[in-house]
Amino acid sequence: MRNLKLLPFRKLSAAWLRGLALVVIVTVFSLAAISCRTVNRPVVMLPNVPGAEYVGSKECETCHDEIYRDFMTADHARLMSPGPNALDVGCESCHGPSSVHAGTGEGKPPYSFTSGRPVANNYGAQLSTPTARATEEVCFTCHADVRGHFNLPSHHPVPEGQMSCTQCHNPHKGFAHVGGSTALRAQDETCLKCHPAQRGPHVFEHEAMREGCTACHGAHGTVNAKLLKVRDSNLCLQCHFQQVQGGSIRFGGVDHTDRVRQGTCWTAGCHEAVHGSRVNSSLRF
């Protein structure tokens, strides 16, 4: 009798397992079909210049052998790959189709670069000859997320033309960051070129500096003042945990109950030497 009672359950379990297996098979084949589907739309729209064609980066080596050699070590060299499908990917992704320039050896490639945004055309007409493109506009073609960062309230003055992407990023050689990938404090060195006051060594260092400037600051732009990733003392609380003891708020064993209400850790007049101090272990001066 027990076996007869379990029979419907066993039939149900077997049917349920077959249904589950069918769902798994359909899901796997669906994912495979999606992943193998050919993208029939342009991911990045490369510049099109009337009367000019793409000739490939190898043609650039004829005259620019040193730049071409160094470019093979650059992060951007990943754009290049063998075969006719990648003929227009590489040097000409930024400089435009260069058949005329390569054929005559005269003049510049279709696109030269200037810092800042292109000058507006008062007549509202598109010039037949390509105008110089701002360096950041070329970078934004692939790095659209960075364009959004520069539209935030606090940002480096790249859109205003006071800085260029190439001051911090090398497009032609080695690691994308100017400081280099194996050098100590490489990323910070890029920042410290313009912000020497924050350079150490300090007698009393702020340990956060060991992690680099981007531990607290957004490199391109943020919604907070001074490119800070997080607003007010919430930035400090990412590393400095508070303890509540007997109704008091303590940091490092020191009562901060009244001080927390005054404002941020540095603007309240307490820990003003946020990058490091030469006179005070609590970074007060």
N, C-alpha and C positions, 0 to 999 in steps of 0.2 A: 504494500500500500504506500509506503514511503517513497518508493521509486516512482510509482504512478503519480504521486503528488508533485514530485520534482521535475517530471517530464515537461510540463508546460513551461516551467522556468528555464529549463535547459534549452528548449526550442526558442524561447524569447531571447536568451543570452546569445545563442548562435546567430539569430537574425540581427540582433543589435550589433554584434561584432562584424558581421558582413556589411551592414550599413555604414559602420564607422570606417572600415577598410575602404569602402567605395568613396566616402567623403575625402579620405586622406589621398587616395589616388588621383581624384579629380583636382584637389588642391595643388598637388605636386605638379601635375601636367599644366595646370593654369599658370602657376608661377614660372615654369620653364618656358611656356609660350610667351609670357610677358617679358622675361629677361632676355630672350633671344630675338625679340621683335626689333627690327631695324628702325632707327630713328630717322624719319624722313623729313625732318625740319632742321634748319640751321640752329645750332646751339649758340654760336657766336657769329654775328654778321660781320665779315671782314670788309674793309673799305673797298669800294669800287670806283675806279678812276677811268673815265672815257679815254680810249686810245692807249691804255696801258694794260699789260698782262702780267700774271705771276710767273716768275722764272725760277723760283726756288732759292733757298739760302746758299746753295753751293756756288751760285753765280757771284754772290757777294764776296766769297773768299778770294776771288781773283784780285781784287784791289784792297780788300779789308781783311787780309789774312790774319793779322794779330787779333782783331776783334772777333773774327770767326773762331780762331783757336781758343780764346778765352770763353767764348759763348758755349763751347762744348762742356764747360765745367759749371755753367750757370744753372740755377733752378729752372729758368725758363727754357732750357734746352729740351725739357720734356715735351715741349710743343712739337719738336721735330721727330719724325719717324720716316723710315724708308718707304718708297713706293710712290706712285703717281697721285694717290689720294691725299697725300700730305704735302704736295708741291707748294701750296700757298700758305703753309704753316711754318712759322719760324721768324726770320728777320722781317718778312713782309707782312706779318700779322700786325706789326706796329707801324712800319714805315710805308706800307701800301705797295701795290704792284709796281715793280721796278724795271720792267722791260726796257723802257725808254732810257732810264738812267744807266742801266747796265750796258745798253747797246752803244751809247754815245760817250759815256764816261763824263759827261758834263752836267752841271747843275746838281740839284739835290734830289733825293727820292721824292715821290709825290707828297709825302707828309714829313715836314720838319716839325720841330717842337718848340714851344715857348712856355714859360711858366704862367700860371694863372689861366683864366678863362679867355677864350677868343674874343676879340673886339666885336661888338654888335654891329651889324650892317644897317646903316641908317636908311638905306633905300629898300630894305626888305626883300632884296633879290639874292639868289644864290649865285655866287661867282663861278664861272666856268673853270677857272684855275683853282685847285684846292688851296685853301689857306692853311697857315700853320696851325696845327692842333695843339691844344694845351696838353702837357705831359700827362696830367691826371686823367684827362678825358680818354686817353689811350688806355691807361691802366683800368679805368672803370669799365671798359668794354668787357673784360673778363671778371673783374673784381667788383661786381655790382653791390655786394654787401658793404664794402668799404665806402662806396658813394653814399650809402645811407648814413654811415657813421659821421661823415663830414657835413651832413645836413642837421646834425644835432646841435643844441645850443652851445655847448662847449666843445671846440674842436681846434686842431692845429690849423693855421691860416693857409691851407692849401688852396681852397676854392677862391680865396681873395688874391692869389698870385704871389703871396709873400714867401711861400715855400713850394717845394716840388717833391714828388714822390721819390725821385732819384737821390735826394739828399739823405734819405734813410735806407733806401733799397737800391741795390745794384742790379740792373736788369741784364747786364752783359757778362758778368763774371762771378763765379762762385756762389756762396750763400746769399740769399736774397737780402739779408740784413748786412749793412755796411761793415759792422764790427767783425763779422766772420763767425763761423759756427764753432770753432774749437778754441778761440781766444777766451780768456777769463773775463767775465762780465761783458761779453761781446755785445749783448743787446743794450746794456746800460751805456756803453761807450758811445753808441749812436745818440742817445739822449743827452749825455753829458757834454757833447760838442757845443750844444746851445744852452745847456743849463749847468755851467761849471760850478755854481755856488753849492750845488748838491753833492759835489764830488768829495769823497773822503781823502785820506783816512780820518776818522773821528776818534777822539779818545773814548767816548762812549757812543757806540754805534747802535743804530736801530736795526734789530735783527731782520726786519722785513726787507732791508736793502740787499740782503744776501739772495733773496729770491728775485730781485730785479725790479725795475721801475713799474713794470706792468702788473705787479702784484697789487698795486693800489690805483694805478692810472690806466685808462684806456688809451692806446697808442694813437688812435685816429679821432675819436670823438665820443662824448658821453652826454648824458642829460644833466650831469652835476658840474659844479664849478671846478676849475683846475683839473679837468679831465678825470676826476675821481670816479671810480667804478660804483661806489656806494656813498650815500649822502651822510653827512654828520658823523657822530660817534659810532654809527652802525658799521663804518669801515673798520674802526679799531676793534670792535667787538667780534670781528671775524677771527682774530687771533687772541685777544685778551678777554678771557672768559670772566664773567662776574659771578661773585658768590654772595648769597643772601644769608646773613647770620644775625639772628636776633633783631630782625627788622631793618638792618643796615645793609647797604650795598658795598661790597668790598672788591677791590682789584689789587692783586698782589699782596693781600693782607692789610691793605690800607683802606680806611673808611672813605668812600666817595659819595655818600648819600646826598649831601648838599651840593657837591660839585657836579653831579650828573645833571641836576636841574639847571645849571648855568648855561649849558650849551655843549658844543663839541669839545673834544679833548684838547684841541689846539687853539681854537678861537676863544676859549674861556680864559686864556692867559695862563694855562698850566703847562702843557707839554708842547711848547711852541717849536722846539727843534725837532721836527718830525723826521728829519733825515739823519740826524746824528748831532751830538753835542760835544763840545771840547771842555765843558766845565761842570756838567751836571749829569749824573747817572740816570736821573728820571726824565732826561731830555727836556728840562724846563727852559733852558736858555741856549 
